[in-house]
Amino acid sequence: MRPGALSGDDVRARFNAFASILYYTRAAHSLGLWRSERELIEAWLPDRDTPLVEAGCGAGRVTIGLWRLGYRRVAAFDFAEELLDQARSLALELGAEGLSFAHADATRLEAGQLGLAPGAAFGGALFMFNGLMQIPGRARRREALRRLAAVCRPGAPLLFTTHDREQSAWEKGFWVAETDLWRQGLQDPRLTDFGDRFFENESGEVFIHIPDRAEILQDLAATGWNPASDRLRSEIGRESKRVAEFSDDCRFWVATRAR
């Protein structure tokens, strides 16, 4: 890794910071699943008895949302210990049985960390709210995809979200300017891949990688996943005002574990 570049430890420290804990815990308690998330979950994971793995569960917003939909076999994990504590506390408060929470890094994930018996595999995986794109480094994002493929059975769906550099005129204009900076070597020295950026929200400064569609298709092909569907959130349906304030438009991806 280049000296000064953002590391996984840097990202973990930000998610463990008080402002992030407050931001994501509030969402877990009061926001719940988005309409678009629920629609895709019910369409691609119709069997409530299917064992699921949720990567980057944070404070449990999606995990608890799954439980409320009737999914009782969910193994959730995150690398931010403080957020995991919040997820466990919320599950305990609600009496949410059938959920398990593990401290694990998606780029180093092992089946044993999730309580999988030898030869067992998950029937579906989720990595929601751009969690995959908050892993710095394309090689590390690909490793996370490989690790998730390794714990899923053939044909299992993976649901995840990204933003898209080409989805709006504003995005295109921003990345045209970024292209000039990268060409001159004047980009933020913490960034490693074109498409990396920082932005500010209530939780503080946030790192995210903004890909284009072709990049994600390449990454899926290289890591054991077949693309099945991708749509912008705004194409799936209209979200509530609270969801729109929490997160702007994003691209929902569904891929299936290669056989």
C-alpha positions in Angstrom: 0.0 0.0 0.0 1.3 3.5 -0.9 2.4 5.5 2.1 -0.4 7.8 3.3 -3.1 5.8 1.4 -6.3 5.0 3.3 -6.3 1.6 5.0 -8.9 -0.8 6.3 -7.9 0.1 9.8 -8.6 3.8 9.0 -12.1 2.9 7.8 -12.7 0.8 10.9 -11.7 3.6 13.2 -14.1 5.9 11.5 -17.0 3.5 11.9 -16.1 3.0 15.6 -16.2 6.7 16.2 -19.0 8.2 18.3 -20.6 10.2 15.5 -20.8 7.1 13.3 -22.2 4.9 16.1 -24.9 7.5 16.7 -25.7 7.9 13.0 -26.1 4.2 12.2 -27.7 3.3 15.5 -30.4 5.9 15.0 -31.1 4.4 11.5 -31.2 0.9 12.9 -33.8 1.9 15.5 -36.0 4.2 13.5 -35.5 3.8 9.7 -35.6 0.1 9.0 -35.5 -1.4 5.6 -36.0 0.8 2.5 -39.0 0.0 0.3 -36.5 -0.9 -2.5 -34.5 -3.2 -0.2 -37.7 -5.0 0.9 -38.9 -5.5 -2.7 -35.6 -7.0 -3.8 -35.2 -9.2 -0.7 -38.7 -10.6 -1.1 -38.2 -11.1 -4.8 -34.8 -12.8 -4.7 -34.9 -14.5 -1.3 -38.5 -15.7 -1.0 -37.7 -18.7 1.3 -37.7 -17.4 4.9 -35.9 -20.5 6.0 -32.9 -20.0 3.8 -29.8 -19.3 5.8 -28.4 -15.9 4.9 -25.2 -14.0 5.5 -25.2 -10.2 5.9 -21.8 -8.5 5.4 -21.2 -5.1 6.9 -24.2 -5.3 9.2 -23.3 -2.2 11.2 -25.7 -1.4 13.9 -28.3 -3.9 12.6 -30.6 -1.9 10.4 -30.9 -4.5 7.7 -30.4 -7.5 10.0 -33.4 -6.5 12.2 -35.4 -5.6 9.0 -34.8 -9.2 7.8 -35.9 -10.6 11.2 -39.1 -8.5 11.0 -39.8 -10.0 7.6 -39.6 -13.5 9.0 -36.0 -14.5 8.3 -34.8 -16.4 11.3 -31.5 -17.8 10.0 -29.3 -14.8 9.5 -25.5 -14.6 10.3 -24.5 -11.0 10.3 -20.9 -9.6 10.7 -19.0 -6.4 10.7 -15.4 -5.3 11.4 -16.5 -2.3 13.6 -16.8 -3.7 17.1 -18.7 -0.7 18.5 -21.4 -0.9 15.8 -21.7 -4.7 16.4 -22.4 -4.0 20.1 -25.3 -1.8 19.0 -26.7 -4.4 16.7 -26.5 -7.1 19.4 -28.2 -4.8 21.9 -31.0 -4.0 19.5 -31.6 -7.7 18.8 -31.6 -8.5 22.5 -34.1 -5.6 23.2 -36.5 -6.9 20.5 -36.0 -10.6 21.4 -34.8 -11.3 17.9 -34.0 -15.0 17.9 -32.2 -16.7 15.1 -29.8 -13.9 14.5 -26.1 -14.2 15.1 -23.5 -11.4 15.1 -19.8 -12.0 14.4 -16.8 -9.7 14.4 -15.2 -10.3 11.0 -13.5 -8.5 8.1 -15.1 -9.3 4.7 -11.7 -9.4 3.1 -10.5 -12.1 5.5 -13.8 -13.9 6.1 -13.7 -17.6 7.0 -16.7 -20.0 7.2 -15.9 -20.8 10.8 -16.3 -17.2 11.9 -20.0 -17.5 10.9 -20.8 -20.8 12.6 -21.1 -22.8 9.4 -20.8 -26.5 9.8 -18.4 -28.4 7.5 -19.9 -28.6 4.1 -22.7 -26.2 4.8 -23.3 -23.0 2.9 -25.6 -19.9 2.9 -28.5 -19.6 0.5 -28.1 -15.9 0.0 -25.9 -12.9 0.9 -26.4 -9.2 1.4 -23.9 -6.3 1.5 -26.2 -3.3 1.7 -25.9 0.5 1.9 -22.8 0.7 -0.2 -20.8 -1.3 2.4 -18.7 -3.1 -0.3 -17.8 0.3 -1.8 -16.4 1.5 1.6 -13.6 -1.0 1.4 -10.5 0.8 0.1 -8.7 -0.8 -2.8 -10.2 -2.7 -5.7 -8.2 -5.8 -5.0 -9.6 -5.9 -1.4 -13.2 -5.3 -2.7 -12.7 -8.3 -5.0 -11.3 -10.4 -2.2 -14.5 -9.6 -0.2 -16.6 -10.8 -3.1 -14.5 -14.0 -3.4 -14.9 -14.7 0.4 -18.6 -14.3 0.2 -18.8 -16.6 -2.8 -16.8 -19.2 -0.8 -19.5 -19.4 1.9 -22.5 -19.4 -0.4 -24.0 -22.3 -2.3 -24.1 -22.3 -6.1 -27.0 -20.1 -7.4 -27.3 -18.2 -4.2 -28.2 -14.5 -4.7 -26.0 -11.6 -3.5 -27.7 -8.2 -3.1 -25.5 -5.1 -2.8 -25.5 -1.5 -3.7 -23.2 1.0 -5.3 -23.3 4.5 -6.6 -22.6 5.1 -10.3 -20.2 7.6 -11.9 -22.4 7.8 -14.9 -25.9 8.1 -13.4 -26.2 11.9 -13.5 -24.9 14.9 -15.2 -23.5 16.2 -11.9 -21.6 12.9 -11.3 -20.2 13.0 -14.8 -19.0 16.6 -14.4 -17.4 15.8 -11.1 -15.4 12.9 -12.5 -14.3 14.8 -15.5 -12.6 17.3 -13.1 -11.2 14.3 -11.1 -9.7 12.8 -14.3 -7.6 15.9 -14.7 -6.4 15.8 -11.1 -5.5 12.1 -11.4 -3.7 12.6 -14.7 -1.5 15.3 -13.1 -1.0 13.3 -9.9 -2.8 15.9 -7.8 -5.6 13.8 -6.4 -6.0 13.3 -2.6 -3.0 11.2 -1.6 -5.2 9.0 0.6 -7.0 7.7 -2.5 -5.7 4.7 -4.4 -8.2 4.0 -7.3 -9.9 6.3 -9.7 -13.5 6.6 -8.4 -12.4 7.0 -4.7 -13.7 10.0 -2.9 -14.6 11.5 0.5 -17.8 13.2 1.4 -19.4 14.6 4.6 -22.5 13.6 6.3 -23.8 13.6 9.9 -21.3 10.8 10.8 -18.4 12.9 9.6 -16.0 12.3 6.7 -16.9 9.2 4.8 -14.8 7.3 2.3 -16.5 5.6 -0.7 -15.6 4.2 -4.0 -17.9 5.3 -6.9 -17.6 2.8 -9.8 -19.1 2.7 -13.2 -21.3 -0.2 -14.3 -18.5 -1.9 -16.4 -16.2 -2.0 -13.3 -18.7 -3.9 -11.2 -19.4 -6.4 -14.1 -15.7 -7.1 -14.3 -15.4 -7.5 -10.6 -18.3 -10.0 -10.4 -16.9 -12.0 -13.3 -13.5 -12.2 -11.6 -14.8 -13.4 -8.2 -17.3 -16.2 -8.9 -20.6 -14.2 -9.4 -22.9 -13.9 -12.4 -24.8 -10.6 -12.8 -28.5 -11.1 -12.6 -30.0 -7.6 -12.3 -29.0 -4.0 -11.7 -31.4 -1.0 -11.4 -31.2 2.4 -9.8 -33.2 2.7 -6.6 -35.4 5.4 -8.3 -36.3 2.8 -11.0 -37.5 0.3 -8.4 -39.9 2.6 -6.6 -40.3 5.8 -4.7 -38.8 6.0 -1.2 -40.1 7.8 1.8 -38.8 11.3 2.6 -36.8 9.9 5.5 -35.0 7.4 3.3 -34.3 10.0 0.7 -32.8 12.3 3.4 -30.7 9.4 4.7 -29.3 8.2 1.3 -29.3 9.5 -2.2 -30.1 7.4 -5.3 -27.9 4.3 -5.7 -27.7 1.2 -8.0 -29.0 -2.1 -6.6 -27.2 -5.1 -7.9 -28.2 -8.8 -7.8 -25.7 -11.4 -8.7 -25.8 -15.2 -8.3 -23.1 -17.5 -7.1 -21.5 -19.2 -10.1 -22.1 -23.0 -10.3 
